Amino acid sequence: MARRKWLGCTGIVLALVLSACGGAKVGESSSSGSGGSCGDFNIAVNPWVGYEANAAVVAYVAEKNLGCHVTKKDLKEEVAWQGFGTGEVDVILENWGHDDLRQKYITDQKTAVEAGSTGVKGQIGWYVPPWLAQAHPDITDWNNLNKYADLFKTSESEGKGQLLDGDPSFVTDDEALVKNLNLNYKVVYGGSETALIQAFKQAEQQKTPLIGYFYSPQWLLSEVPLVKVKLPAYTKGCDSDPEKIACDYPDYDLDKIVSKKFADAASPAYKLVQKFQWTNEDQNLVAKWIAEDKMTPDAAAKKWVDENQAKVKAWVG
Amino acid sequence: MTAAVPVARFSFARPRRGAVVLAILVAWLVLWLVLRGTQTLSLGAADLTGLHRRLNGLNDAIGESRDSNPVFLYFFNEIRLVVAEFATFVQALIAQPAFDRPVPLLGWLGVVAVVTWIAVVAGNWRVGVLAAVGFFFLGLQGLWQESMDTLALTLTAVVIALVFGIPLGIWAGLSDRFERFITPVLDFMQTMPTFVYLAPLTLFFLIGPASATIATLIYAAPPAIRLTAHGIRSVPRDTVEAGDSLGSTRWQTLTKVLLPSAKSTIVLGINQTVMAALAMVTIAALIDAPGLGKTVVKALQTLDVGTAFNAGLAIVVMAIVLDRVTTAASAKKRRTPRRLVAAGGVGAVVCAYLSFTYVWAAEFPDVEIGSTIAKAVADATDWVQTNLAPVTGAIKDAVTVVLIDPLQALLVESPWWLVVAVVVALSVVLGGVRAAIVSAVCLGLLVGTGLWQDSMTTLASTLVATVIVLLLAVVTGVWMGRSDRVDRILRPLLDAGQVMPAFVYLVPFLALFAATRFTAIVAAIVYAAPPAIKIVADGVRGVPATTVEAALASGSSAWQTITKVQLPMAKRALTLATNQGLIYVLSMVVVGGLVGAGALGYDVVAGFSQGQLYGKGLAAGLAIVLLGVLLDRLTQAAARRST
């Protein structure tokens, strides 16, 4: 008896629900898939905002202007290069040097080829927060660093000055540099980009001393304009023996790498990648929109593309 | 009289053993003063040994042969296809647009209804309410899609883990030989840092759902295997013999006696597997696994703690719902009335149908409180960072000078053979000859990895972190064990500490303690203290109420009751907490490498990030496993000896 009553109730509720609810049905207003000759286009997205800016703009143009089916894959550099061989990645849009990976995948395995510069110049070096450079203008010359070693002492630096290194993704010559320039410093490994950014951001905010490894372009520089320390100038070949390096890092021409298969197919997407080029200012702007103004990469790309039609025309024309 | 003998021997042996330990430590100190700085086997951050180069070569060789090698073509590719197919199917069900539809098959209403129904049937109506509220909250956070991607990945990995794990667990429960074989394998799977095999996995199984699932699976499967075996082994002998005497076949004994009796332990194993799978969410995001992990990782590129916290909170909410449902299922005594099951089932089907058909039930409505949560957390973090940093910095400096530096100096600056001799001698005294052999082998292999000095640095931080974890575990555990109310308040916080991805709290920690070894230790404590606290709390609660009452009746103060009755009687729990505390701290070594701990953690991270350091990273991963095995076996042997 109880059960029948229960079932009856359920039935009524069910009928009510079914009749009462209307609304749009799934699939009624589905947009027709965009065709086009472009096909699938797999972009690796390495984990930093500058790269994200490149990827956002290229993806936006490929989708809107060429009708490509774009898939972005969030991958670390090493894994992304590996993806050329397995066919899962078509393009890396901002490559910082990586001579070992070039050797392995371009020369040896022949699964990747270069696709030219992105127009963005990369710089690696030692930086100090702006307040420190203002307080001690001579601190930005390496010759004076020993004078300030005491300032940079921390619980980790064993009585010497601390030189904070960070992102394990980049090759660093800092230990050799400290040794060969006879600096009374110890390299301390922060271990991540997050650790570096946080350290610099806080050093400026709290006016605490800090010197460390950093690079440009990087979104933080638009918020905290770090000052680069002058090291002995880079000359060609001065970094050939890693043990004996005593000169600054070279400037990097950040470039694009594509998979061999993707290049051979010569789709419109490949041509776009080949022609894609902009400047540090362009990238910093889009990176700032993403990092500080919290725009989605897609929205930031749309905004930039709308404002820079001339540049975009040159890429797709 | 007979009972007094062992007690007498016990109290006699104890000070003697203590004296020997003390003598060994003093000898170590003296020798350290004389020999410090010699034969420390140091290796620079960019330097490699022959072993590291050979491991690099191996990695390259695998990469080059993947298109021609039959093992790849017919074995790994087949596995990848099956796993990818299954993962894509689960995604299509709840997370990703599929079958030419712009949305997945089940919309939010359907998922909430089905999950609630499962919670009610497997547990009770209370868990059902929790499940409904929890999952609805995920949508409110503005993270429905991401949450479902994470849930899909978790479910896929857990289902596959159980398909293999439970049979293996049964086998390990029935066969001593197989258990001896599989235990070290499971240790390896759980302590080997994921970063080490993440990049090679994408070589074997490509970038995509298969790799993400398998990475999660490797870490998540061991608890299911262990607890299944444990459950089977704990079935009382006479129950099994009763079955045998009734003439059951082995199969009948298994299905009619062993499995039903072990059911609740097995479900507990499933629970642990689900939690472990959720813990992998952020790491799997590094090889493009979709979901909440991606939100966390992306937010951290811009130090957006608020957004990272919001996503981390979603992981915590999902973990708490899944935890309570499986726990309720394992503790369940009574069946849910059939008519309730049927009615709920009908309701769930109706909701599922609605969410399949109508847009409003498929896509979560556009109301969200996620950005409010993110904003509030960001503001709070900012305040803490600006106002507390000087104080916390001072604490950091003090602990570093008093605890970390001396211990590290002792371990790192001693000649390697001296440390080996000391540890082996301590193992003989504390654990016996077998333990000493295990220690010697582990230390020998550690020297072989070429990362001796980094291992000692990591060991020093690990020991400091474990000591602090134990202090916290005893204080908080006793408090919780003695008061149900405290337990109820603290337990969800402990759950959160265990499941909240470390990446979320690393940023504020970095602000408070800078990139230092201490930050790494604090991160390890947040992760390792909750399980240790829970174990101690359960141990204290397990002390029979009559014993405690007797102590109180005989005039003991609360302090005396704790120190003379509750803690001694919870001794097993204390040793288990030590053991688990150590293992959990070790599993955070790699995270420590991201925030300034250097040493093995940094080696692993750098190996994942740079091709030419891959071999070194792998060797560092092995060194972490070796430290884990050494500490685990030693604490277990010491615990066995002292009871």
Interface residues (C-beta under 8 A of the other chain):
Chain A: A2 R3 W6 L7 C9 T10 V13 L14 V17 L18 C21 G22 G23 A24 K25 V26 G27 E28 S30 P47 W48 V49 E52 K73 D74 L75 K76 E77 E78 V79 Q82 G83 G85 T86 E88 V89 D100 L101 K104 D108 Q109 T154 S155 E156 L164 G166 D167 P168 S169 V171 T172 E175 V187 V188 Y189 G190 G191 S192 E193 T194 A195 L196 I197 Q198 A199 K201 Q202 Q205 Q206 W219 P242 I290 A291 E292 K294
Chain B: G44 A45 A46 D60 G63 E64 R66 D67 D100 R101 P102 V103 G107 L198 A199 T202 L203 L206 I207 G208 A285 L286 I287 D288 K294 V297 K298 L300 Q301 T302 L303 D304 R339 A342 A343 V346 G347 V350 L354 F356 T357 Y358 V359 W360 A361 A362 Q385 T386 A389 K396 D397 T400 V401 L506 V507 L510 A511 A514 A515 T516 R517 F518 G593 L594 V595 G596 A597 G598 G601 Y602 V605 A606 F608 S609 Q610 G611 Q612 L613 Y614
